[in-house]
């Protein structure tokens, strides 16, 4: 066999349309994401305020702690709520998130079952304020929010935490989507780097078809035994429409949008990411680059959200 017929690993990846981090940064984040708009997504409180002003549903905000002495008011802030979530406004990768699912004997029960006092919750908030979990280690603020109660369809495929749906959006067009499922290894968090499962979603119809866990293909949840393929995600058209609207909201051309499905409130936008990871390609077993290039070559992108959703579905069907 001649040398020219030998396909090197990187050539094989290129033939599959797989995009790497350097290409993502140089070809999509740098030219399409103006740095002046990064604070709109890097600060979750700003993202939430923008979304609410645009009529986009987000988890309800109970309070914000910005300076140390406000921790003294914690009993007053938390008093009306049995359960809640505390997260750093500038956090990333699920770090620093505290989930409380109930109360018992004056203490707060975390998602993993451990009981903590209000003082311990205050200590966690103090760590957030110090910048322990923030981007760049800068001083931060803590958001106290409604705890999402996931849709019943996820009961057999999620461990403790709340699954979410991550969609890559380019020029306002949804490109690729996956579901992220918490596991025991991920400590109930929907973060792939911490051990959550990524499940590919057919963008055209919202049906799941594959799973990957720690870079290994799987077809069942390792903790619950639930099957991962063949699930039809409810509100799929609405979810795609929300992701397209998020592009208009923050003025960034290449984003990842995280949406959760609440059993009472339906789809809620959880977060917008200006530097979305690329593991979504593994979950879908497809390279993202051909779809991105196809949208990049378009002289005009449809203005209406409905037409962009139709375009996204058409691209998915023609680029299986």
Phi, psi and omega in degrees: 000129180290157183300323183294344180269353180276123181265115177289158181307316182292331177290324178295316178297318179297321180294336179270359179078020181285133179254137177262173184297318182298318179293321176303312183294313186284322188262342185231314181287311183298310183279337188251349181244094179300129183299332181296340181264353181302320180302337180292336179248334180287335176255108185297333178291323177291319178300316181296316180297318177299314182298315180297321180294335180265003180077022178266129185288133177223163175301138183297138180268123180270327181180164176232132174251118186248334180224158189305315187293344177290342178297333179298335181271007184303314178303324179290318181292317185276345186312315183284354191241130175282324182224156184188172175233137174244130181217151175289138181295330182247024181283168177209156176066020178078004181288141174080007181274127178247123181249122178248126186255353179176184179237153174204121178052043176079005179245165183257131180265120178284169182299333180272006176095347182286137177268135178228153178277167176297326177297322179292323174298318178298323178295321177298317178297321177300320177296320177299313182300328181288347181095013183302328185245003188272162176297122179079003179070019181280155177308144189227179172233161184247129176263135175247117191231167170302136176272119181295134174255109191292155180301141182305337181298341183268000188301324184268359185230020179219143180250109175066301187279188184258122175292156172224172179241117180260128178235130173275129181237129181233124182056032178084006181248122174300133187249313185207144182222152173212158173260138179245121187249124177296149177227174174299319181298322182276004180059038177077014181254145182270058181234119186298324182291339179264000176113014175284167180262137172257129182238122180294147179234132173288110185299333183290327185227358177076024181256134179283151183217352179198162178222151175222135181224119183053044178069013179244129178297136177220159177237359177224149177291129186294339181260326184255340183081000181293143179285140186266331184270154173086006178278137177257113184284125180290161179061027189300316179298320179294321179297312179299320178297321178297318181296322178293322179294329180296328174301313181295328185294317189249353176067033177244135187278335183230106186222161168248131181245127180254124182234139175246154178251109179270141185293338180256325187252357180073210183293131176232134176283121183266319187196153172237133186241127180275352181226059185296142178289176187244010178296344178303333178292322178294316182298324182267352182055042180206146176281143183274342190299316181302320180291320179297315181295325180296317178290325180296325182284348183289127180294324180224144175254136179309143181281317185285147178297319181300317181290327178291323177295318177298318179297317180300317180293321179295317179298320180295319181290329182268352178232066184294000000 
